[in-house]
Amino acid sequence: MYAPEIILSGAPNARDLGGIETIDGRVLRPGRLIRSGMLSRLDDNDISYLKNAGLRTVVDFRTTAERLQKPDRLPGGVEYIICPMLEDKTEGITCDKPETEDEEAQRTVKMARRLMERGPDAAAQMRSLYPILVTLEHSVLHYRQFFEILLRHEEGALLYHCTMGKDRVGTATALILSALGVSRENIFEDYLITRTRCAPGTQRLINNCKRYTGDVAELEFIRTLDTVREDFLGAAFKAIDDNYGGMDMFLHEQMALNDNKLARLRELYLD
């Protein structure tokens, strides 16, 4: 039974994927793949955990702006790879210090207002994001690069993350688990753990945002953007089916995973 514990107090959405069962009864090997949100708030105990877990590689899916706002804290000797899943739209980015929670709240309220001008339905906007992650050339290219990283990662743990570990990481995890032969049911089971894991941080963000807006609709819009629902990830699966003829075709043609590479992934990450 897959029931991952909270392994990092400073990144509560982090979890070892070890124990997830495949359709043919194999399981993901513990201590090999860790999905996570940003690592900027790790404490000394978290750093010790990652050292003891044999962390070798961290793959950061964030944009330049996100990395500057919330720089990772990493153990020494870890390979750090930048693999941004979305293009950075901000030109001339400068940041002389990390972003505070207060600054994050102000930025979030401004972002929500801008997005609400397109439409008040936050869930619909989230459903529109996921297809972009599997159809935009930039994103597809970088997910393909991520699989290349996975294929050469022979020992120790690899941690991959975005900001919250829910959308870009959620999509990456769905692709990895699909390649390893995990059922959609088990993929969604892991994905929806994020809803519980991120809830306290979302509430803290909402409380901070209340300093800058009292509009209930804006606050609920932010809450929806900050969570996961099955139909969000489902929109990525539908886009893959509609645009590429199904997950198998997507993995072979867009992720460049032939039968030998798929077999190698399973050799590396399954027991």
N, C-alpha and C positions, 0 to 999 in steps of 0.2 A: 504494500500500500504506500503510495507516494504521499508523504506528509512532511515536507521540508521545514526545518526549523529556521528561526531567525538567526542568522550567523553573524551579522554586522549591525551593531547598535546605531552606527552613523549612516547606515544605508539599509533600512529595514526591508526594502523590497529585494535585497540580494538573497539568492538561494542557489544551492547546489542542485543541479538537475539529476544527480544520481538517484536511481530508484524508479524513474519513470519507465513503465513497461511498454514494449513494442507489441505489435499485432502478433508476431510469431513467438512471444513469450520471453524474449531477451529483455534485459534491463540496461538503462544507461549506467555507466560505471561511475561511482562516486569519486569526487576529487579531480574531475577532469573539466567540467563545464560549469561555470557560475554566471548566472545572469544577474544584472544589478542596475540600480540607478547610480547617480553620480557619487564619487568617492571623496568629495570635498569636506565632508563632515566626519570622517573616520577618526576615532580616538585611538589611543595607544593599544588598547585591548584588541581593537579591530585589526590594527597593523600586525599585532602578534598572531592573531588568528590566520591571517593571510599568509604570513611566513610559515606557520606550522602546517598550513594546508598545501604547501608546496607551490604557491602561485609563481608562475613563470612569465605569464603574458597578460597584459591588459589591452583591450581593444576599445577605443573611445569613439562612439558613433556621433558625437556632438559636433556642432558647427564651431567655427572660430570664436564667435561671440559667446557662446555658452561656455566654452573652455576658459575664456578670460574672466567671465562672470563668476564661475565656480570651478577653480582649478582643482584637479585631483590631488589627493594625498596618497602616495604610494610607498610600499616597502622598497628598500634598496635592492638593486639587482634585478628588478623586474623590467622586462621589455615592454615599452609603451608604444602602441601603434595607433595612429590617428586614421580613422576610416569613416569620414562623415557621410551619413546617409541622406542628408539634405544639403542643398547648396546654401551657402551663406550669402544672403541678400544685402547685408550691410557693408557698405564701402567705408574705408578709412577708420576701421574699428580701433579704438584706443581704450585702455582700461588700466589705470595706475593702481587699482586695488580691487580685491574681490567684492562682489555685490553683497550688500547686507540684506537681511530679511525685509527691512522697511523699503529698501529700493526695489526689491523683488515684488513687493505688494503694489507699489506704485506702477511698476512696469506691467504687472498682470492686469490691473484695472484698465490701463490704457489699451492694452492688447484686446481685452474683452470688448471694450467699446468699439474698437475698430472692427473686430470680427462681427459684432452684432449689427453693424451697418449692412453687412452682406445678408444677414438673416438671423432671427432670434433663436433658431433651433440649434443648440450646441451639439446635440446628438447627431443631427444631420451633417454638421460640419465635420465631426469626427469620422462619420461613415465615409465622407468624401476624402479624408486624409489617407486612409489605409490603401485604397487603390493606387494613389500616387506613389506610395512606397514600393509597389511592385510593377509599376509601368513607366515611371519617369526614368529616362536613360541614366541620369546621374545615380539614382538610388539603385537601380538594377546592377550597374557596374560595380558599385561599392559592396553590395551584398555578394556579388560574385567574388570580389577580392577577399571578402571575409571568409568565404568557403576555402579559398586558397590558403589563408592563414590557418584555418582549422586542419587542413590536410597536411600541413608541415609541422603541426604542434604534436610532437610525439610523446612528450613526458610532462608530468606536472599538471597544474591547474591553469586554465585560461578563463579569465573574467572578461565579459563584454558588457558595455553599458552605454546608456544615453543619459538623459537628465533624470527622469523618474523610473526608467526601466519598464515602460509600459507599451509605448507605440512602436518606436524603431526596434527596441529590444524584443517586444512582443512579436513583431513580424519576423525578426531574425530567428527567434526561438521556434516559431511555427514552421519556418523553412527547414531549420536543422532537424527538428523532430520528425517532420515529414520525410526528409532524406534518410533518417535512421529507421523509418518504418513504424512510427508511432501513430495511433489512430487519431482521428479528429476529436473524438470524445476526450482522450487524454491530453491532447494539445489544449483544448479549451479549459480543461480542469486546471492545468498549470497557469494558463493565461489569467484566469479569474481570481487566482490567489492575490494578484496585484491589487484588486479592489479593496481587500481587507488590509493588506500591508501598507497601502498608501493613504488610507483613510485618516489616520491621525495627522499626517503631514498636510493633507488637504484641509483639514479643519483648522490647523494652525495658520495656513495661508489665508483662508477665509476670514479668520479673526483679524489678521493683519490688514486685509483688504478693507475691512469695515472702517478703518481710519480714513479711507479715501472714497468710499461710496456707501450709501445706505440703501441703494437700489436693490431690492430683493431679486429682481430678474437678472441683474448683472452678477450678483453673488451666486445664484443658481447656475448661471451660464458658466462661471469659473469652476464651480464644483463638477459639472458634467465634463468639462474639458480635462479635469484632473483625475478622472477615474477611467475604468474600463467596463465595457459591456460586450456580451458575446457577439452582438451584431456589428460592433466595430471591427473586430478581427474577421468576422464573417464576410465583411465587405472586401477584404483582401483576398480571401479564398474565392469569392465570386469573380473578382477582377481577373484572377489567375485562370479560372475556368473559362471566362468569356473571351479573354485576350490571347490565351496561349493553348487552349484545349485541355487544361487540367494540370494538376501539380506535377505529374511525371514529366510531361512535356516541358514545363517551366524549369524544372530542375535540370533536365538534360540540355535544353537549348539556351536558356537564359543564364543559368548558374554554371554551365559548362561541366556538368557532372555526368560523365559517362558511367557505364556499369562498373568499370574498374575503380573509378573514384568513389562511387557509392559504396562499393565493397570495402574500400580502404577506410572510409569514414566509419563504417560499422565495426571494422576491426579496431580502430583507434578508440571509439567511445562507448562500445557496448560490451557487456559481459555475457 
